[in-house]
């Protein structure tokens, strides 16, 4: 499991470096967005690296090699899903380091603010995105599903932001349940269905992958 996740990152070293540059640029120059900036930045890195490894696997026909090895297909699929959490945590860590360096050195910069809610929300959104994308990828392969996943990515960013803004301005009562809870309680309320969707997505992807011919 560990080696599969490690493999997904090592085969795209340039993308990992690019993601660090992206986080640095986004954190320092888009800080006016506020807390949602962390979510967008983490989701962007997850999209780049999690789906990037699938693109490389498709290009190199890596699945043919993997299934010829004594590795169970459920292990291959589970490694992809767990890599999402690893990548999201990596993106959050880089953002946190930037925030701490600016704060400790008192640099005249304003990085994206940090909060427990922001970090949890970033991981949850990244997990939800990949929970929708991965079954399509395991069913048809990355290249055939690339357009769908790209549209989903932008829909999640712009559509989600617009929906939250609309609900806040025009129908604040719809957010009353979450707003009446503490940050920790709100996170758990959202986290439970997210875990359910994550597990359901994994089982669906595993079913597709077991029946897929290479």
mmCIF file of the C-alpha atoms, coordinates in Angstrom:
data_MODEL
# 
_entry.id   MODEL 
# 
loop_
_atom_site.group_PDB 
_atom_site.id 
_atom_site.type_symbol 
_atom_site.label_atom_id 
_atom_site.label_alt_id 
_atom_site.label_comp_id 
_atom_site.label_asym_id 
_atom_site.label_entity_id 
_atom_site.label_seq_id 
_atom_site.pdbx_PDB_ins_code 
_atom_site.Cartn_x 
_atom_site.Cartn_y 
_atom_site.Cartn_z 
_atom_site.occupancy 
_atom_site.B_iso_or_equiv 
_atom_site.pdbx_formal_charge 
_atom_site.auth_seq_id 
_atom_site.auth_comp_id 
_atom_site.auth_asym_id 
_atom_site.auth_atom_id 
_atom_site.pdbx_PDB_model_num 
ATOM 1   C CA . UNK A 1 1   ? 0.000   0.000   0.000   1.00 0.00 ? 1   UNK A CA 1 
ATOM 2   C CA . UNK A 1 2   ? 2.701   2.452   1.062   1.00 0.00 ? 2   UNK A CA 1 
ATOM 3   C CA . UNK A 1 3   ? 4.799   1.664   -2.005  1.00 0.00 ? 3   UNK A CA 1 
ATOM 4   C CA . UNK A 1 4   ? 1.854   2.210   -4.359  1.00 0.00 ? 4   UNK A CA 1 
ATOM 5   C CA . UNK A 1 5   ? 1.179   5.655   -2.879  1.00 0.00 ? 5   UNK A CA 1 
ATOM 6   C CA . UNK A 1 6   ? 4.897   6.432   -3.006  1.00 0.00 ? 6   UNK A CA 1 
ATOM 7   C CA . UNK A 1 7   ? 4.989   5.319   -6.643  1.00 0.00 ? 7   UNK A CA 1 
ATOM 8   C CA . UNK A 1 8   ? 2.154   7.695   -7.556  1.00 0.00 ? 8   UNK A CA 1 
ATOM 9   C CA . UNK A 1 9   ? 4.161   10.625  -6.193  1.00 0.00 ? 9   UNK A CA 1 
ATOM 10  C CA . UNK A 1 10  ? 7.603   9.620   -7.481  1.00 0.00 ? 10  UNK A CA 1 
ATOM 11  C CA . UNK A 1 11  ? 6.427   9.240   -11.088 1.00 0.00 ? 11  UNK A CA 1 
ATOM 12  C CA . UNK A 1 12  ? 5.414   12.900  -11.112 1.00 0.00 ? 12  UNK A CA 1 
ATOM 13  C CA . UNK A 1 13  ? 8.251   14.687  -9.327  1.00 0.00 ? 13  UNK A CA 1 
ATOM 14  C CA . UNK A 1 14  ? 7.910   17.734  -11.594 1.00 0.00 ? 14  UNK A CA 1 
ATOM 15  C CA . UNK A 1 15  ? 4.219   18.001  -10.767 1.00 0.00 ? 15  UNK A CA 1 
ATOM 16  C CA . UNK A 1 16  ? 4.995   17.815  -7.044  1.00 0.00 ? 16  UNK A CA 1 
ATOM 17  C CA . UNK A 1 17  ? 7.454   20.708  -7.408  1.00 0.00 ? 17  UNK A CA 1 
ATOM 18  C CA . UNK A 1 18  ? 4.923   22.584  -9.546  1.00 0.00 ? 18  UNK A CA 1 
ATOM 19  C CA . UNK A 1 19  ? 2.287   22.092  -6.854  1.00 0.00 ? 19  UNK A CA 1 
ATOM 20  C CA . UNK A 1 20  ? 4.601   23.683  -4.256  1.00 0.00 ? 20  UNK A CA 1 
ATOM 21  C CA . UNK A 1 21  ? 5.118   26.693  -6.542  1.00 0.00 ? 21  UNK A CA 1 
ATOM 22  C CA . UNK A 1 22  ? 1.358   26.858  -7.113  1.00 0.00 ? 22  UNK A CA 1 
ATOM 23  C CA . UNK A 1 23  ? 0.655   26.811  -3.371  1.00 0.00 ? 23  UNK A CA 1 
ATOM 24  C CA . UNK A 1 24  ? 3.281   29.494  -2.727  1.00 0.00 ? 24  UNK A CA 1 
ATOM 25  C CA . UNK A 1 25  ? 1.881   31.758  -5.451  1.00 0.00 ? 25  UNK A CA 1 
ATOM 26  C CA . UNK A 1 26  ? -1.753  31.150  -4.516  1.00 0.00 ? 26  UNK A CA 1 
ATOM 27  C CA . UNK A 1 27  ? -1.143  31.543  -0.781  1.00 0.00 ? 27  UNK A CA 1 
ATOM 28  C CA . UNK A 1 28  ? 0.625   34.884  -1.105  1.00 0.00 ? 28  UNK A CA 1 
ATOM 29  C CA . UNK A 1 29  ? -1.173  36.547  -3.999  1.00 0.00 ? 29  UNK A CA 1 
ATOM 30  C CA . UNK A 1 30  ? -4.740  35.341  -3.498  1.00 0.00 ? 30  UNK A CA 1 
ATOM 31  C CA . UNK A 1 31  ? -4.938  35.779  0.263   1.00 0.00 ? 31  UNK A CA 1 
ATOM 32  C CA . UNK A 1 32  ? -7.738  38.339  -0.153  1.00 0.00 ? 32  UNK A CA 1 
ATOM 33  C CA . UNK A 1 33  ? -10.046 35.447  -0.980  1.00 0.00 ? 33  UNK A CA 1 
ATOM 34  C CA . UNK A 1 34  ? -9.775  34.513  2.683   1.00 0.00 ? 34  UNK A CA 1 
ATOM 35  C CA . UNK A 1 35  ? -10.415 31.041  4.088   1.00 0.00 ? 35  UNK A CA 1 
ATOM 36  C CA . UNK A 1 36  ? -11.948 29.692  0.827   1.00 0.00 ? 36  UNK A CA 1 
ATOM 37  C CA . UNK A 1 37  ? -8.531  30.281  -0.737  1.00 0.00 ? 37  UNK A CA 1 
ATOM 38  C CA . UNK A 1 38  ? -7.134  27.369  1.265   1.00 0.00 ? 38  UNK A CA 1 
ATOM 39  C CA . UNK A 1 39  ? -9.895  25.109  -0.003  1.00 0.00 ? 39  UNK A CA 1 
ATOM 40  C CA . UNK A 1 40  ? -9.329  26.098  -3.638  1.00 0.00 ? 40  UNK A CA 1 
ATOM 41  C CA . UNK A 1 41  ? -5.559  25.722  -3.316  1.00 0.00 ? 41  UNK A CA 1 
ATOM 42  C CA . UNK A 1 42  ? -5.749  22.269  -1.720  1.00 0.00 ? 42  UNK A CA 1 
ATOM 43  C CA . UNK A 1 43  ? -8.347  21.086  -4.230  1.00 0.00 ? 43  UNK A CA 1 
ATOM 44  C CA . UNK A 1 44  ? -6.161  22.364  -7.081  1.00 0.00 ? 44  UNK A CA 1 
ATOM 45  C CA . UNK A 1 45  ? -3.139  20.399  -5.852  1.00 0.00 ? 45  UNK A CA 1 
ATOM 46  C CA . UNK A 1 46  ? -5.284  17.294  -5.304  1.00 0.00 ? 46  UNK A CA 1 
ATOM 47  C CA . UNK A 1 47  ? -6.594  17.598  -8.852  1.00 0.00 ? 47  UNK A CA 1 
ATOM 48  C CA . UNK A 1 48  ? -3.060  18.012  -10.214 1.00 0.00 ? 48  UNK A CA 1 
ATOM 49  C CA . UNK A 1 49  ? -1.451  15.109  -8.343  1.00 0.00 ? 49  UNK A CA 1 
ATOM 50  C CA . UNK A 1 50  ? -4.243  12.583  -7.720  1.00 0.00 ? 50  UNK A CA 1 
ATOM 51  C CA . UNK A 1 51  ? -5.548  12.705  -11.273 1.00 0.00 ? 51  UNK A CA 1 
ATOM 52  C CA . UNK A 1 52  ? -2.046  13.264  -12.623 1.00 0.00 ? 52  UNK A CA 1 
ATOM 53  C CA . UNK A 1 53  ? -0.953  9.837   -11.411 1.00 0.00 ? 53  UNK A CA 1 
ATOM 54  C CA . UNK A 1 54  ? -3.983  8.297   -13.143 1.00 0.00 ? 54  UNK A CA 1 
ATOM 55  C CA . UNK A 1 55  ? -3.012  10.068  -16.361 1.00 0.00 ? 55  UNK A CA 1 
ATOM 56  C CA . UNK A 1 56  ? 0.519   8.649   -16.174 1.00 0.00 ? 56  UNK A CA 1 
ATOM 57  C CA . UNK A 1 57  ? -0.825  5.168   -15.405 1.00 0.00 ? 57  UNK A CA 1 
ATOM 58  C CA . UNK A 1 58  ? -3.054  5.379   -18.475 1.00 0.00 ? 58  UNK A CA 1 
ATOM 59  C CA . UNK A 1 59  ? -0.252  6.650   -20.685 1.00 0.00 ? 59  UNK A CA 1 
ATOM 60  C CA . UNK A 1 60  ? 2.210   3.945   -19.607 1.00 0.00 ? 60  UNK A CA 1 
ATOM 61  C CA . UNK A 1 61  ? -0.360  1.136   -19.297 1.00 0.00 ? 61  UNK A CA 1 
ATOM 62  C CA . UNK A 1 62  ? 0.767   0.716   -15.699 1.00 0.00 ? 62  UNK A CA 1 
ATOM 63  C CA . UNK A 1 63  ? -2.387  -1.193  -14.765 1.00 0.00 ? 63  UNK A CA 1 
ATOM 64  C CA . UNK A 1 64  ? -1.362  -4.114  -16.967 1.00 0.00 ? 64  UNK A CA 1 
ATOM 65  C CA . UNK A 1 65  ? 1.892   -4.376  -15.058 1.00 0.00 ? 65  UNK A CA 1 
ATOM 66  C CA . UNK A 1 66  ? 0.288   -3.933  -11.633 1.00 0.00 ? 66  UNK A CA 1 
ATOM 67  C CA . UNK A 1 67  ? -2.333  -6.642  -12.092 1.00 0.00 ? 67  UNK A CA 1 
ATOM 68  C CA . UNK A 1 68  ? 0.386   -9.034  -13.288 1.00 0.00 ? 68  UNK A CA 1 
ATOM 69  C CA . UNK A 1 69  ? 2.113   -8.642  -9.924  1.00 0.00 ? 69  UNK A CA 1 
ATOM 70  C CA . UNK A 1 70  ? 1.001   -10.391 -6.714  1.00 0.00 ? 70  UNK A CA 1 
ATOM 71  C CA . UNK A 1 71  ? -1.016  -7.321  -5.723  1.00 0.00 ? 71  UNK A CA 1 
ATOM 72  C CA . UNK A 1 72  ? -4.753  -7.529  -5.138  1.00 0.00 ? 72  UNK A CA 1 
ATOM 73  C CA . UNK A 1 73  ? -6.919  -5.163  -7.138  1.00 0.00 ? 73  UNK A CA 1 
ATOM 74  C CA . UNK A 1 74  ? -8.587  -3.887  -3.985  1.00 0.00 ? 74  UNK A CA 1 
ATOM 75  C CA . UNK A 1 75  ? -5.129  -2.830  -2.731  1.00 0.00 ? 75  UNK A CA 1 
ATOM 76  C CA . UNK A 1 76  ? -4.464  -0.917  -5.970  1.00 0.00 ? 76  UNK A CA 1 
ATOM 77  C CA . UNK A 1 77  ? -7.801  0.893   -5.757  1.00 0.00 ? 77  UNK A CA 1 
ATOM 78  C CA . UNK A 1 78  ? -7.519  1.611   -2.028  1.00 0.00 ? 78  UNK A CA 1 
ATOM 79  C CA . UNK A 1 79  ? -4.032  3.077   -2.531  1.00 0.00 ? 79  UNK A CA 1 
ATOM 80  C CA . UNK A 1 80  ? -5.480  5.583   -5.009  1.00 0.00 ? 80  UNK A CA 1 
ATOM 81  C CA . UNK A 1 81  ? -8.131  6.652   -2.523  1.00 0.00 ? 81  UNK A CA 1 
ATOM 82  C CA . UNK A 1 82  ? -5.741  6.968   0.415   1.00 0.00 ? 82  UNK A CA 1 
ATOM 83  C CA . UNK A 1 83  ? -3.338  8.979   -1.750  1.00 0.00 ? 83  UNK A CA 1 
ATOM 84  C CA . UNK A 1 84  ? -6.017  11.688  -1.940  1.00 0.00 ? 84  UNK A CA 1 
ATOM 85  C CA . UNK A 1 85  ? -5.802  12.214  1.823   1.00 0.00 ? 85  UNK A CA 1 
ATOM 86  C CA . UNK A 1 86  ? -1.988  12.162  1.686   1.00 0.00 ? 86  UNK A CA 1 
ATOM 87  C CA . UNK A 1 87  ? -1.932  14.758  -1.116  1.00 0.00 ? 87  UNK A CA 1 
ATOM 88  C CA . UNK A 1 88  ? -4.484  17.011  0.597   1.00 0.00 ? 88  UNK A CA 1 
ATOM 89  C CA . UNK A 1 89  ? -2.501  16.809  3.857   1.00 0.00 ? 89  UNK A CA 1 
ATOM 90  C CA . UNK A 1 90  ? 0.684   17.636  1.924   1.00 0.00 ? 90  UNK A CA 1 
ATOM 91  C CA . UNK A 1 91  ? -0.947  20.729  0.395   1.00 0.00 ? 91  UNK A CA 1 
ATOM 92  C CA . UNK A 1 92  ? -2.221  21.881  3.798   1.00 0.00 ? 92  UNK A CA 1 
ATOM 93  C CA . UNK A 1 93  ? 1.229   21.351  5.347   1.00 0.00 ? 93  UNK A CA 1 
ATOM 94  C CA . UNK A 1 94  ? 2.919   23.510  2.690   1.00 0.00 ? 94  UNK A CA 1 
ATOM 95  C CA . UNK A 1 95  ? 0.303   26.231  3.232   1.00 0.00 ? 95  UNK A CA 1 
ATOM 96  C CA . UNK A 1 96  ? 0.874   26.018  6.983   1.00 0.00 ? 96  UNK A CA 1 
ATOM 97  C CA . UNK A 1 97  ? 4.661   26.304  6.586   1.00 0.00 ? 97  UNK A CA 1 
ATOM 98  C CA . UNK A 1 98  ? 4.237   29.401  4.419   1.00 0.00 ? 98  UNK A CA 1 
ATOM 99  C CA . UNK A 1 99  ? 1.889   30.907  7.008   1.00 0.00 ? 99  UNK A CA 1 
ATOM 100 C CA . UNK A 1 100 ? 4.309   30.183  9.880   1.00 0.00 ? 100 UNK A CA 1 
ATOM 101 C CA . UNK A 1 101 ? 7.378   31.520  8.027   1.00 0.00 ? 101 UNK A CA 1 
ATOM 102 C CA . UNK A 1 102 ? 5.586   34.774  7.197   1.00 0.00 ? 102 UNK A CA 1 
ATOM 103 C CA . UNK A 1 103 ? 4.306   35.087  10.767  1.00 0.00 ? 103 UNK A CA 1 
ATOM 104 C CA . UNK A 1 104 ? 7.605   34.250  12.523  1.00 0.00 ? 104 UNK A CA 1 
ATOM 105 C CA . UNK A 1 105 ? 9.774   36.424  10.271  1.00 0.00 ? 105 UNK A CA 1 
ATOM 106 C CA . UNK A 1 106 ? 7.183   39.221  10.293  1.00 0.00 ? 106 UNK A CA 1 
ATOM 107 C CA . UNK A 1 107 ? 7.330   39.509  6.520   1.00 0.00 ? 107 UNK A CA 1 
ATOM 108 C CA . UNK A 1 108 ? 5.207   42.230  4.873   1.00 0.00 ? 108 UNK A CA 1 
ATOM 109 C CA . UNK A 1 109 ? 2.968   39.603  3.301   1.00 0.00 ? 109 UNK A CA 1 
ATOM 110 C CA . UNK A 1 110 ? -0.508  38.313  4.039   1.00 0.00 ? 110 UNK A CA 1 
ATOM 111 C CA . UNK A 1 111 ? -0.822  34.547  3.482   1.00 0.00 ? 111 UNK A CA 1 
ATOM 112 C CA . UNK A 1 112 ? -4.106  32.671  3.428   1.00 0.00 ? 112 UNK A CA 1 
ATOM 113 C CA . UNK A 1 113 ? -5.518  32.473  6.994   1.00 0.00 ? 113 UNK A CA 1 
ATOM 114 C CA . UNK A 1 114 ? -5.663  29.122  8.777   1.00 0.00 ? 114 UNK A CA 1 
ATOM 115 C CA . UNK A 1 115 ? -8.385  27.502  10.854  1.00 0.00 ? 115 UNK A CA 1 
ATOM 116 C CA . UNK A 1 116 ? -9.444  23.997  11.815  1.00 0.00 ? 116 UNK A CA 1 
ATOM 117 C CA . UNK A 1 117 ? -12.634 24.447  9.807   1.00 0.00 ? 117 UNK A CA 1 
ATOM 118 C CA . UNK A 1 118 ? -10.687 25.567  6.746   1.00 0.00 ? 118 UNK A CA 1 
ATOM 119 C CA . UNK A 1 119 ? -8.315  22.608  6.893   1.00 0.00 ? 119 UNK A CA 1 
ATOM 120 C CA . UNK A 1 120 ? -11.118 20.086  7.464   1.00 0.00 ? 120 UNK A CA 1 
ATOM 121 C CA . UNK A 1 121 ? -13.209 21.649  4.704   1.00 0.00 ? 121 UNK A CA 1 
ATOM 122 C CA . UNK A 1 122 ? -10.286 21.454  2.275   1.00 0.00 ? 122 UNK A CA 1 
ATOM 123 C CA . UNK A 1 123 ? -9.800  17.740  2.906   1.00 0.00 ? 123 UNK A CA 1 
ATOM 124 C CA . UNK A 1 124 ? -13.540 17.030  2.764   1.00 0.00 ? 124 UNK A CA 1 
ATOM 125 C CA . UNK A 1 125 ? -14.009 18.820  -0.578  1.00 0.00 ? 125 UNK A CA 1 
ATOM 126 C CA . UNK A 1 126 ? -10.939 17.108  -2.063  1.00 0.00 ? 126 UNK A CA 1 
ATOM 127 C CA . UNK A 1 127 ? -12.215 13.713  -0.907  1.00 0.00 ? 127 UNK A CA 1 
ATOM 128 C CA . UNK A 1 128 ? -15.695 14.392  -2.311  1.00 0.00 ? 128 UNK A CA 1 
ATOM 129 C CA . UNK A 1 129 ? -14.262 15.472  -5.661  1.00 0.00 ? 129 UNK A CA 1 
ATOM 130 C CA . UNK A 1 130 ? -12.153 12.329  -6.024  1.00 0.00 ? 130 UNK A CA 1 
ATOM 131 C CA . UNK A 1 131 ? -15.028 10.181  -4.759  1.00 0.00 ? 131 UNK A CA 1 
ATOM 132 C CA . UNK A 1 132 ? -16.978 11.308  -7.822  1.00 0.00 ? 132 UNK A CA 1 
ATOM 133 C CA . UNK A 1 133 ? -14.046 11.275  -10.257 1.00 0.00 ? 133 UNK A CA 1 
ATOM 134 C CA . UNK A 1 134 ? -12.412 7.950   -9.407  1.00 0.00 ? 134 UNK A CA 1 
ATOM 135 C CA . UNK A 1 135 ? -15.315 5.621   -10.305 1.00 0.00 ? 135 UNK A CA 1 
ATOM 136 C CA . UNK A 1 136 ? -15.425 7.202   -13.769 1.00 0.00 ? 136 UNK A CA 1 
ATOM 137 C CA . UNK A 1 137 ? -11.645 6.821   -14.120 1.00 0.00 ? 137 UNK A CA 1 
ATOM 138 C CA . UNK A 1 138 ? -11.656 3.189   -12.980 1.00 0.00 ? 138 UNK A CA 1 
ATOM 139 C CA . UNK A 1 139 ? -14.546 2.487   -15.350 1.00 0.00 ? 139 UNK A CA 1 
ATOM 140 C CA . UNK A 1 140 ? -13.275 4.171   -18.526 1.00 0.00 ? 140 UNK A CA 1 
ATOM 141 C CA . UNK A 1 141 ? -9.677  5.187   -17.835 1.00 0.00 ? 141 UNK A CA 1 
ATOM 142 C CA . UNK A 1 142 ? -8.315  8.697   -17.337 1.00 0.00 ? 142 UNK A CA 1 
ATOM 143 C CA . UNK A 1 143 ? -8.117  9.799   -20.971 1.00 0.00 ? 143 UNK A CA 1 
ATOM 144 C CA . UNK A 1 144 ? -11.749 8.975   -21.734 1.00 0.00 ? 144 UNK A CA 1 
ATOM 145 C CA . UNK A 1 145 ? -12.979 10.664  -18.558 1.00 0.00 ? 145 UNK A CA 1 
ATOM 146 C CA . UNK A 1 146 ? -10.664 13.690  -18.633 1.00 0.00 ? 146 UNK A CA 1 
ATOM 147 C CA . UNK A 1 147 ? -13.274 16.141  -19.941 1.00 0.00 ? 147 UNK A CA 1 
ATOM 148 C CA . UNK A 1 148 ? -15.863 15.054  -17.378 1.00 0.00 ? 148 UNK A CA 1 
ATOM 149 C CA . UNK A 1 149 ? -13.403 15.396  -14.499 1.00 0.00 ? 149 UNK A CA 1 
ATOM 150 C CA . UNK A 1 150 ? -12.227 18.822  -15.678 1.00 0.00 ? 150 UNK A CA 1 
ATOM 151 C CA . UNK A 1 151 ? -15.803 20.090  -15.898 1.00 0.00 ? 151 UNK A CA 1 
ATOM 152 C CA . UNK A 1 152 ? -16.543 18.652  -12.467 1.00 0.00 ? 152 UNK A CA 1 
ATOM 153 C CA . UNK A 1 153 ? -13.479 20.397  -11.028 1.00 0.00 ? 153 UNK A CA 1 
ATOM 154 C CA . UNK A 1 154 ? -14.545 23.854  -12.223 1.00 0.00 ? 154 UNK A CA 1 
ATOM 155 C CA . UNK A 1 155 ? -18.182 23.195  -11.379 1.00 0.00 ? 155 UNK A CA 1 
ATOM 156 C CA . UNK A 1 156 ? -17.199 22.308  -7.823  1.00 0.00 ? 156 UNK A CA 1 
ATOM 157 C CA . UNK A 1 157 ? -15.121 25.474  -7.412  1.00 0.00 ? 157 UNK A CA 1 
ATOM 158 C CA . UNK A 1 158 ? -17.340 28.071  -9.081  1.00 0.00 ? 158 UNK A CA 1 
ATOM 159 C CA . UNK A 1 159 ? -20.707 26.396  -8.604  1.00 0.00 ? 159 UNK A CA 1 
ATOM 160 C CA . UNK A 1 160 ? -20.052 25.579  -4.967  1.00 0.00 ? 160 UNK A CA 1 
ATOM 161 C CA . UNK A 1 161 ? -18.847 29.101  -4.188  1.00 0.00 ? 161 UNK A CA 1 
ATOM 162 C CA . UNK A 1 162 ? -21.844 30.643  -5.955  1.00 0.00 ? 162 UNK A CA 1 
ATOM 163 C CA . UNK A 1 163 ? -24.263 28.320  -4.141  1.00 0.00 ? 163 UNK A CA 1 
ATOM 164 C CA . UNK A 1 164 ? -22.845 29.145  -0.718  1.00 0.00 ? 164 UNK A CA 1 
ATOM 165 C CA . UNK A 1 165 ? -22.936 32.893  -1.494  1.00 0.00 ? 165 UNK A CA 1 
ATOM 166 C CA . UNK A 1 166 ? -26.544 32.646  -2.688  1.00 0.00 ? 166 UNK A CA 1 
ATOM 167 C CA . UNK A 1 167 ? -27.662 30.656  0.348   1.00 0.00 ? 167 UNK A CA 1 
ATOM 168 C CA . UNK A 1 168 ? -25.903 33.072  2.684   1.00 0.00 ? 168 UNK A CA 1 
ATOM 169 C CA . UNK A 1 169 ? -27.386 36.216  1.097   1.00 0.00 ? 169 UNK A CA 1 
ATOM 170 C CA . UNK A 1 170 ? -30.849 35.033  0.043   1.00 0.00 ? 170 UNK A CA 1 
ATOM 171 C CA . UNK A 1 171 ? -31.687 32.073  2.233   1.00 0.00 ? 171 UNK A CA 1 
ATOM 172 C CA . UNK A 1 172 ? -29.653 32.289  5.441   1.00 0.00 ? 172 UNK A CA 1 
ATOM 173 C CA . UNK A 1 173 ? -32.077 29.974  7.249   1.00 0.00 ? 173 UNK A CA 1 
ATOM 174 C CA . UNK A 1 174 ? -30.826 27.097  5.080   1.00 0.00 ? 174 UNK A CA 1 
ATOM 175 C CA . UNK A 1 175 ? -27.472 27.447  6.825   1.00 0.00 ? 175 UNK A CA 1 
ATOM 176 C CA . UNK A 1 176 ? -28.986 27.798  10.294  1.00 0.00 ? 176 UNK A CA 1 
ATOM 177 C CA . UNK A 1 177 ? -28.379 24.180  11.306  1.00 0.00 ? 177 UNK A CA 1 
ATOM 178 C CA . UNK A 1 178 ? -24.638 24.392  10.620  1.00 0.00 ? 178 UNK A CA 1 
ATOM 179 C CA . UNK A 1 179 ? -24.262 27.941  11.898  1.00 0.00 ? 179 UNK A CA 1 
ATOM 180 C CA . UNK A 1 180 ? -25.876 26.980  15.202  1.00 0.00 ? 180 UNK A CA 1 
ATOM 181 C CA . UNK A 1 181 ? -23.239 24.285  15.742  1.00 0.00 ? 181 UNK A CA 1 
ATOM 182 C CA . UNK A 1 182 ? -19.686 24.706  16.937  1.00 0.00 ? 182 UNK A CA 1 
ATOM 183 C CA . UNK A 1 183 ? -16.904 24.300  14.378  1.00 0.00 ? 183 UNK A CA 1 
ATOM 184 C CA . UNK A 1 184 ? -16.097 20.802  15.652  1.00 0.00 ? 184 UNK A CA 1 
ATOM 185 C CA . UNK A 1 185 ? -19.763 19.741  15.558  1.00 0.00 ? 185 UNK A CA 1 
ATOM 186 C CA . UNK A 1 186 ? -20.237 21.152  12.055  1.00 0.00 ? 186 UNK A CA 1 
ATOM 187 C CA . UNK A 1 187 ? -17.150 19.282  10.833  1.00 0.00 ? 187 UNK A CA 1 
ATOM 188 C CA . UNK A 1 188 ? -18.482 15.984  12.177  1.00 0.00 ? 188 UNK A CA 1 
ATOM 189 C CA . UNK A 1 189 ? -21.937 16.596  10.683  1.00 0.00 ? 189 UNK A CA 1 
ATOM 190 C CA . UNK A 1 190 ? -20.324 17.002  7.249   1.00 0.00 ? 190 UNK A CA 1 
ATOM 191 C CA . UNK A 1 191 ? -17.608 14.391  7.818   1.00 0.00 ? 191 UNK A CA 1 
ATOM 192 C CA . UNK A 1 192 ? -19.947 11.444  8.428   1.00 0.00 ? 192 UNK A CA 1 
ATOM 193 C CA . UNK A 1 193 ? -21.737 11.566  5.042   1.00 0.00 ? 193 UNK A CA 1 
ATOM 194 C CA . UNK A 1 194 ? -18.366 12.298  3.405   1.00 0.00 ? 194 UNK A CA 1 
ATOM 195 C CA . UNK A 1 195 ? -16.927 9.057   4.811   1.00 0.00 ? 195 UNK A CA 1 
ATOM 196 C CA . UNK A 1 196 ? -20.016 7.187   3.618   1.00 0.00 ? 196 UNK A CA 1 
ATOM 197 C CA . UNK A 1 197 ? -19.643 8.609   0.095   1.00 0.00 ? 197 UNK A CA 1 
ATOM 198 C CA . UNK A 1 198 ? -15.897 7.860   0.169   1.00 0.00 ? 198 UNK A CA 1 
ATOM 199 C CA . UNK A 1 199 ? -16.465 4.194   1.084   1.00 0.00 ? 199 UNK A CA 1 
ATOM 200 C CA . UNK A 1 200 ? -19.321 3.813   -1.405  1.00 0.00 ? 200 UNK A CA 1 
ATOM 201 C CA . UNK A 1 201 ? -17.149 5.345   -4.132  1.00 0.00 ? 201 UNK A CA 1 
ATOM 202 C CA . UNK A 1 202 ? -14.306 2.956   -3.290  1.00 0.00 ? 202 UNK A CA 1 
ATOM 203 C CA . UNK A 1 203 ? -16.597 -0.075  -3.554  1.00 0.00 ? 203 UNK A CA 1 
ATOM 204 C CA . UNK A 1 204 ? -17.967 1.187   -6.873  1.00 0.00 ? 204 UNK A CA 1 
ATOM 205 C CA . UNK A 1 205 ? -14.468 1.807   -8.260  1.00 0.00 ? 205 UNK A CA 1 
ATOM 206 C CA . UNK A 1 206 ? -13.337 -1.620  -7.080  1.00 0.00 ? 206 UNK A CA 1 
ATOM 207 C CA . UNK A 1 207 ? -16.289 -3.241  -8.845  1.00 0.00 ? 207 UNK A CA 1 
ATOM 208 C CA . UNK A 1 208 ? -15.449 -1.413  -12.084 1.00 0.00 ? 208 UNK A CA 1 
ATOM 209 C CA . UNK A 1 209 ? -11.745 -2.213  -11.797 1.00 0.00 ? 209 UNK A CA 1 
ATOM 210 C CA . UNK A 1 210 ? -12.318 -5.928  -11.187 1.00 0.00 ? 210 UNK A CA 1 
ATOM 211 C CA . UNK A 1 211 ? -14.474 -6.178  -14.313 1.00 0.00 ? 211 UNK A CA 1 
ATOM 212 C CA . UNK A 1 212 ? -12.269 -3.995  -16.489 1.00 0.00 ? 212 UNK A CA 1 
ATOM 213 C CA . UNK A 1 213 ? -10.233 -5.624  -19.244 1.00 0.00 ? 213 UNK A CA 1 
ATOM 214 C CA . UNK A 1 214 ? -6.697  -4.393  -19.975 1.00 0.00 ? 214 UNK A CA 1 
# 
